[in-house]
């Protein structure tokens, strides 16, 4: 079981932003900006394009709902969707509130947030998600 599967199963703590029976969203622990969220399928699949058509469609609809919640919790020009990363062999979408394209530069220094800040951010996104 990979680290993201353990997070979705509750075996490793995370800052939950949204979930349903098939997908899970949680804060990136090395965020580019406040509200930087990861969306994963609960099923272990390494490459997003290995997902079946119906599953990837459901995944995108779930990610859209999370992105709308992120945008309401953290007003921004747009919420970027980025599929990037080889470190974890589990499909994941980055949702990043952005005011400019520089907010989505993965080479920039990551934010250092306290546990209380992470909890506050996750609760704001979760509250907006639950309103939908």
N, C-alpha and C positions, 0 to 999 in steps of 0.2 A: 504494500500500500504506500503510495507516494505522500509527500507532506500535505498537498492540497486535499487529498482524500481524507487524511487524518483530521485536517481542519474542518472539513464539511461534516465529518462524523462526530465532531466535538471532542476528539481525542487530544487535540492541540488547541489551546485557547486562541480565539480570534475576536475581532471587533465586528460583529455581525451587522450588516446593513439591510439584508433582505434574504429571503429563502422561500423555496417551495419544495415539493417532493423530488424535483429533478435538478434544480440549480441552487447555487449558494453564492452570496455576495458578501464580501468583507473588505475592511480597509487594508490597503497595502501598508506594510510596516516600515517601508522606506519611501514615503510619498514624495511626489514632486511638488504637490500643492495640497492644501487641506481639502479633503473630500475624495482624494485619489482612491478608487475602489477597484477591486478585482472581482470578476464574475466568472464562476467555474461551473462546469457540469458536475454533478455528484458522481456520475459514472466516470471511471478512469478511461480517458482517451487522450493520447499525447498531442495529436495534431487536429486542429479544429476542422480541417477539411476531410478528416476521416469519419466525421459524423454523418449520419444519414440525413437526407434532405429534410424530413419532418423534424428530426431532433435539432438540427441547426436552425431551422425556422423558429422553433420554440425557444431555443437559446437566445436568439436575437430579440424576440419579443420580450423575454424576461429581462435581458440587458437594457432594452429600451425603457422599460418601467423603472429599472434602477437608475438609469441615466436621468430620467425625468425627476426622480426623487433627489438625486445629487444636485441637479440644476436648481431645484427649489430650495434645498438646504443651503447651497452655496451659489448665490446668484452669479452668473457668468455669461459671457457672450455665447458660448457653446460648451457642450460636454463632448470632449474628444473620445473616440473609440479607437483603441490601438490594440492590435494583436501582435505581440512581440515578446520574445523571451525564450531562451533555450535552457535556462537553469533548472526549471522544474518540468518534468515530462508529463504535463497535464495541461490540456487546453485552458487558456485563460484570456479574458478580455480586460484590458485596463480602461476604466472610465475616469477621465481627468477633466475637472472643471477648468476652463481656460478663458483667459482674457486676451491672450496672444499665443501665437505658435510657440513662443519660447517656453510656455508652461508645459509643453509636451517634449521638451528636450531631455532625454534620459541621461545625457552626459553631465547635466548640471547637478549641483550639490543637492542632496535630498534634505527634506525638512527633519528636524529633530523635535519630536513632540513628546509630551508627557503622557502617562497612562490616562490621566484625567482628560487631557485634550483628545486623545483617541476615543475615549468613551463618549465624550460630548459630541464629537463629529459623527460617530456611528449612530448614536441615538437620534440625532437630527435627521440623518438620511433614513433611518428605519421608520421614524414617525411620518415622514413624507411618503415613503413607500406604502405604509399601511393606509394612508388616506385614499389611495387609488382604488 
